[in-house]
Amino acid sequence: MVAFGSPGAHPNRSMSRLLCASLLLTLAACDSPDRLTEGRWTGTLAPMNHPEMANPVAYAVDYEGDALTIDLVGPDGAALPARDVRLTTDTLYFVFGEPEANIPLRCALGRENPEGFAGRCTDAAGQWARFTMLPPE
């Protein structure tokens, strides 16, 4: 058996192994999510029944070690902690309790541009609101 890269290695096998290793590294890099800028993000929410409305909302974004944390901050300053926060290459996912009825809302906000996000937060009955999220300036 000839070891990878040894003088007697078959050139096509060596090249194949090198290409496979490069592909694996590229795929791993594609799955590496970016870190969000810590601080107070701003945005809006528009209920499905009134899409013309743009109610202000803020997000307190922080990291505890490598774990991303987000609190939604209402106009009165009350913070609602998000749970199950997960950032992929193109989508930010989280769940929070709707403040009036404490109904869980599942959110999936896609990247709108290199820094901002927008998408729906939906309850179990299919009711939703559109949320936007822009980084601190």
PyMOL commands that set and color helices and strands:
alter all, ss='L'
color gray80, all
select helices_A, chain A and resi 11-30
alter helices_A, ss='H'
color red, helices_A
select strands_A, chain A and resi 39-47+55-64+67-73+79-81+83-87+91-97+104-111+117-122+128-133
alter strands_A, ss='S'
color yellow, strands_A
deselect
rebuild
show_as cartoon
